[in-house]
Amino acid sequence: MIPVNEPFLNGNEKKYLMECIDTGWISSEGPFVKEFEEKFSSKVDRKYGIAVCNGSAALIVAVAALGLKKGDEVIMPTFTIISCANAVITAGAIPVLVDSDPYTWNMAINQIESRITPKTRAIMVVHIYGLPVDMDYVIRIAKKYGLKIIEDAAEAHGQTYKGKPCGSFGDISVFSFYPNKLVTTGEGGMVVTDDEELAEKCRSLRNLCFQEKKRFVHEDIGWNFRMTNLQAAIGLAQLERLDEFVTKKRKVGKYYTEMLKGFGSIQLPLERTSYADNIYWVYGIILKDDLGLNAEDMMAYLKERKIGTRPFFFPMHEQPVFHKMGLFKNERYPFAERLSRLGLYLPSGLALTEEKMNEVSNAVKEILK
Ligand SMILES: *Cc1c(COP(=O)(O)O)cnc(C)c1O
């Protein structure tokens, strides 16, 4: 089986983990957590980093820190992971959706302005699958209407927009360190910001809002979303190799594109836009309508050939759970729907070899024939 993802753990991971065991520092109190926060946040040009137990928790903390109230609205893409909408709903606010751009697969930024109401408080941007959102435009709209920007850079470690790191654009930005992300800690996440007050709020929220003086007296509801020293140890070792990982991902992307281009029946990821080169967090393909094949069929055929794949995201406006909550009931976002039905991604892990990519590409071509 060629797995859809295989992480690279052959740097200093073992050495740093042994240090945790040898010193007995395994909890969130250990020294690697701070070091990881400092090094990671500085890598993405931010002043503060708050490490948490996963990327979904980072989103919950980020949205909560902004102090959104019941009924406030947050504009976000329908085509994303459910963690984005969950965080907004957890805060008591309402997700307001926009469709996808058919080429970059990112949120259709030209729809943002039409979704703004007097209740809008923030725009949540999500950099999808390896290309960043066109931030200059979003920043302009946010300024014009006095909105906050929440930036989900969980798929964009090491990516830049016009030369500036993804994760440096939000009032508050988040990362995930799940094993298929460009930096992994097994499970993990981080909130980053330049705002000292927001950073303090996040530190408190991830730690049950314990107070310094009267520890067990709480003024607010928080969570235990702390990252352990063990996770941070792995993260530090991974971070040392981020540039190398980005280069490797780009190599994988280029290789697949070279192998698969010229087949009219699939749409490949954009190699670049005017503001960024793709880092191919995952290598997605979209089946063209006239093929008469949907992503599920293609995935089943590839599975028979022992090749692991994943479907694209299922849009928020079609989620049964949100319909049950009375959200998005008659909303339609045709480009996002198309991506979710016809899009899938191929094995894209850092440990991929050319031999395996040949096998995958040949299987795809054979099926398309
Ligand atoms: C992976 C991911 C998350 C969630 O991160 P977890 O660590 O899996 O909770 C959030 N947003 C996006 C865009 C992601 O890709």
The ligand as a Gaussian input file, in Angstrom:
#p B3LYP/6-31G(d) Opt

LIG

0 1
 C       -5.603000      20.279000       9.796000
 C       -6.386000      21.509000       9.775000
 C       -6.983000      22.017000      10.937000
 C       -7.153000      21.237000      12.201000
 O       -6.018000      20.836000      12.800000
 P       -6.025000      19.569000      13.793000
 O       -4.654000      19.655000      14.383000
 O       -6.213000      18.344000      12.956000
 O       -7.086000      19.764000      14.784000
 C       -7.596000      23.259000      10.878000
 N       -7.650000      23.946000       9.725000
 C       -7.142000      23.466000       8.586000
 C       -7.252000      24.271000       7.347000
 C       -6.504000      22.220000       8.564000
 O       -6.019000      21.747000       7.419000

